């Protein structure tokens, strides 16, 4: 994302996009990475091992379930693909609703010296 931001044309992106929206996007992304990465990786591996062992034990106990597991996996992937796009859209809307507040605060702080200088 930062690569594309640095390559964005100045008159088409930075003049149109408020600075608060850009700051909000990066601060929220970095905060999410810092706070959640270690926890999510540990949870992922724990759930992966649990799912594998449940499938192995199920296949040993009831042999015909081997044919049902791929159908369930394909259904889960379809639901995941649909829900992840909805989640991205919801996150984008949340960021857009938060951006005007951060933009106002940023512009107020950057203009404070001008206000002090001219009274």
C-alpha positions in Angstrom: 0.0 0.0 0.0 2.8 2.4 0.8 4.5 1.6 -2.5 1.3 2.7 -4.4 0.9 5.8 -2.2 4.5 7.0 -3.0 3.9 6.4 -6.7 0.5 8.2 -6.7 0.4 11.4 -8.9 0.4 14.5 -6.7 -2.3 16.5 -8.5 -4.7 13.5 -8.8 -4.4 11.9 -5.4 -3.0 14.2 -2.8 -4.9 17.3 -3.9 -8.2 15.3 -3.8 -7.7 13.0 -0.8 -7.7 14.8 2.6 -4.6 14.2 4.7 -6.8 12.9 7.5 -8.0 10.0 5.4 -4.4 9.1 4.5 -3.2 9.3 8.1 -6.3 7.3 9.3 -5.6 4.5 6.8 -2.0 4.1 7.8 -2.5 4.5 11.6 -5.3 2.0 11.7 -3.4 -0.6 9.6 -0.2 -0.3 11.6 -2.2 -0.4 14.9 -4.0 -3.6 13.8 -0.8 -5.2 12.8 1.0 -4.4 16.0 -1.8 -5.5 18.3 -3.2 -8.6 16.6 -0.5 -10.3 14.6 1.0 -12.6 17.3 -2.4 -13.5 18.7 -3.9 -14.3 15.4 -1.0 -16.5 14.3 -1.2 -18.5 17.5 -5.0 -18.9 17.2 -4.7 -19.9 13.5 -2.3 -22.7 14.2 -4.3 -23.9 17.2 -7.5 -24.0 15.1 -5.7 -25.7 12.2 -4.4 -28.5 14.4 -7.8 -28.9 16.1 -9.6 -29.2 12.7 -7.0 -31.6 11.3 -7.2 -33.9 14.3 -11.0 -33.8 14.3 -11.1 -34.8 10.6 -8.6 -37.6 11.1 -10.5 -39.0 14.1 -13.8 -38.7 12.2 -12.3 -40.5 9.2 -11.1 -43.3 11.4 -14.4 -43.7 13.2 -16.7 -43.4 10.2 -14.9 -44.1 6.9 -17.6 -42.7 4.5 -17.1 -39.2 6.0 -14.1 -38.9 3.7 -16.5 -38.1 0.9 -18.4 -35.5 2.8 -15.4 -33.4 4.0 -14.4 -32.0 0.6 -18.0 -30.9 0.0 -18.1 -29.1 3.3 -14.6 -27.5 2.6 -15.8 -26.2 -0.8 -18.9 -24.7 0.8 -16.8 -23.1 3.5 -14.5 -21.5 0.9 -17.5 -20.1 -1.0 -18.9 -18.6 2.2 -15.5 -17.2 3.1 -15.0 -15.6 -0.3 -18.4 -13.9 -0.1 -17.9 -12.7 3.5 -14.4 -11.3 3.1 -15.6 -8.9 0.4 -18.4 -7.7 2.6 -15.9 -7.3 5.5 -13.6 -5.2 3.3 -16.4 -3.0 2.3 -17.5 -2.5 5.9 -14.0 -1.6 6.9 -13.7 0.9 4.0 -17.0 2.6 5.1 -15.8 2.7 8.7 -12.5 4.4 7.6 -14.4 6.9 5.5 -16.7 7.9 8.3 -13.7 8.4 10.7 -11.6 10.4 8.2 -13.4 13.8 8.5 -12.8 14.0 12.2 -9.0 13.2 11.9 -8.8 15.6 8.9 -10.4 18.4 11.0 -8.0 17.8 13.9 -4.9 17.7 11.6 -5.9 20.9 9.8 -6.6 22.6 13.1 -3.2 21.7 14.5 -1.4 22.7 11.3 -3.2 26.0 11.2 -2.6 26.9 14.9 0.7 28.7 14.2 -1.0 30.9 11.5 -3.8 31.8 13.9 -1.3 32.7 16.6 0.8 34.7 14.2 -2.0 36.8 12.8 -4.0 37.0 16.1 
